[in-house]
Amino acid sequence: MKEIYIKQFSNFVDRDTNSFTEGYPLGESLLQVSQKGPHGYGWKEIRSIVSPTFTTGKMKMMHETIHERVLTLMKVLKRKSEANNGLIDIFDEFQALTLDVIGRTAFGIQPDSINNRKDEFYISCRTFFNEFTAEKSWGMLIATCFSFLAPIMRTFSALQRYQMAIANNLRKVVEFRKQKMDDFKSIDLIQLLLEQDKIRQQRENGLVPLPRN
C-alpha cells in the first residue's frame, strides 16, 4: 500500500471506471476520480487535502463518537438477547453499527440505525449497496454492454435515486457546516476536512506560512 499510494503514486493515479457510474456523484468520488478530474482537480489535489486529516491524533478525536455507538449496541444486544432467548442476527446488528459510525464520523449526520431500522440513512445505504450489482440493476448491465446508453440508464435507475439522496443530504450538511464551522464543536471527518481546506486556502492566499521540512 505504501509503495503504491506514496512512493510510486504518480504511476497509479488513474483507475478503471464503469461507464454507468461516471456521472455525478460516484464519478467525482475518491474511488473513481481521474488524474485531472471533472472540475480541473483530480486525485492528487484531493489527496493533498484528505491525507493530513487521517493522522493518528485526528482519528482519535472521533473516539468518543465511536465509543458511544458501541455502548448503545451493547445495550441493544442485551435487550434483544433477553427478549429472544439469546437469538440475535449479529450480522444485521453490526451493519447498523457500521452505518451509524460512518454517518456520524464521515457524513456529519446523526443516524440511529441501531435502534431504528427505518432510519433514512440506513435504508438509503442498504438499498444502494444491494442495488449496486449487474444482477439487480438491469440499467447497469445494459450500460456495461452499451456504454453510450450509460447516461440514460443511470438517470432512470433506482441506484441513481438512492445515491443522489445520500449526496444531496451530504451537500446540505457541508453547506451548513461551512456557515457554522467556527461554532460547531463536534469532531468528525467533515469538520476536519473543512478545517484542512480552510488552512489550504489561507496558504494559497499567503495568510499562513508554509510548513518547513
N, C-alpha and C positions, 0 to 999 in steps of 0.2 A: 504493500500500500504506500509506504513512504517513498519507495523507488519510483512508483508511477505518478503519485499525486504531488510530489515535491521535487525530487532530483531530476526526473525526466518529464516534468509536467508539460513542457512545450510539445512533446510528441504524442500526448494523449488528450488534447483539449477537445477534439471533436468525437462524436459518437454516433452510431446508427440511430435513426429516428423512424418512427412509424408515421406514415402519411396521415393516418386517422387522428393522431394526437399532435400534429404540428401546429395547430391553431391555438389561440388563447383558451385556457390558461396553461395547459400542460406544455405547450410548445415553448413557453418562456420560463419553465421551471428549471431548477438545477439539474434535473435528470435528463433534459433534452436540449437545453440552450446550446447554441453552437459557439464557435470561437468569436464571431462578431456579434451575434445576437440580432433580434428583430429591431432593436432600438439604438443600435450603434455600440452597445456594450454587451460583452459576452461572458463566457465562463471565467476568464481571467479577472475581469473587473469585479464580477460578483464575488469571486473567491477572495479577493483582496479585502472586501468588506466583511464577509462572513467569517473568515478564518480567525481574526482576533477575538471573535465572540466565543469561540469554542476553546477557551483556556480552562484549566482546571479550576481556577479561582472563580470564574464567572459561572461555570456549570454548578459549582457548589452553592451559588446564590439561590438556585432553584430547588435546593434540597427540601426546604420546608413544604413547598407545594407538593412534591412527590410523596413526602412522608405522610402528609395529611391524607392523601388519596389511599395510600397503603393501609393506614389505620382505619379509614372508612370501609375499605374492602374487608378487612378482618372482622369488623363488626357485622357486616352483611353476611359473610360466610358463616359466622357463628349463629346468626338468627336463622338462616336458611337451613343450616345443618340440623338445628334443633327442631325445625318445623317439618323436615323431610327425612327424618331418621338417618341423618348423615349423608344423604344423597345430594350431590352438588354437581352441576355442569361446570367444572372448573375452567374449561376452555372458554366458555362464554363469559365467565366472570373476569378472566384475565384479559379478554378482548375489551371489556368495558373499562377495566383499569387502564389499559394501554391508551385507549382513545381519550379518557379523561386526562391522563398525564400529557398526551400530545396536545390536546385542546388548550390546556391551562398553561403549559410551558412554551409551546410553539406558536399557537394561534391567538393567544391572549384573550380567550373566552372562558366561560365558566360552565362547561358541561358537567352533568351529574349522571353519567351513564350507569354508574354502579348502582344507584338507587332507582333510576328511571330509564328503562329500555326504550321509552318513546321519546327520549331526548333528541332534538332536531339534528345536532351534530353527529350523534351516534348513528341515527338512521341514515343520514346522508353519506357518511363514510362507509358504513357497511354495504349500502346499496351500490356505491361507486365501485368498491373493490369486487363485489360479487358480479357486477356487470362488465368488469374490465377483462373480458375473455372473448375470444372469437366465437366460442360455442354459445354464449348467451347474448352477444351483440352481433346481430346479422349485419349491421352497418359497418362494424369493424372488419368483418370478414370480406364484405364487398369492397371496402376501401383498400384492403390489403391486396386484393386481386386486381382492382382497377383504381390506381392511385388518383386519377383525375376526378373520380367521383367522391374522394375523401371529404372535401369541404361540405358537400351536400349531405352526405351520410352523417357527418359529425353534427351538423346543425339540428337534425331531426332525431338524434339518438337520445335515449334515456341517460346514457353515460354523460353526455354533454350537459344535460339539465342538472344532474347531481353535482358535477364538478363546478358548474357555474354558481350553484347555490353556495358551495363552500368558498369559492373565490370571491363572490360578492360580499359574503359575510366577513371574510378576512379584510377586504378592501375598506369596509366600514370601520372595522376595528383599527386599522392602520391610520386612517384619516382622523379618527377620534384621538388616537394616541399622539399623533403629531400636534394636534391642537392643545392637548393637555399633558405633553410629555414631561414638563418640569414638575407637574403636580402629581403624577402617577407614581405611587410608591411600590407597586408590585414588581417583582423581578421575573421576567420571562424573556423568551427569545426575541419577541418583537421589540420590547423595551431596549434590550441590549443592542440589537441591530440598528434601531433608530439613534441611539446614543453614539454608536460607532460611525454611522453615516454622518451625523452632525459633526463629529470630530474630523472626518474626512473632508467635508465641505469647508470647514474652518481652515484646514491645512491648505486646501487648494486656493483659498482666498487670502492666504498669508496671515491668518489670525492666530494660528497655533504653530509653533516651531516644529519642524520635522524631528523625529527621534534620532538620536545618534547611534551609530553602530558600535 
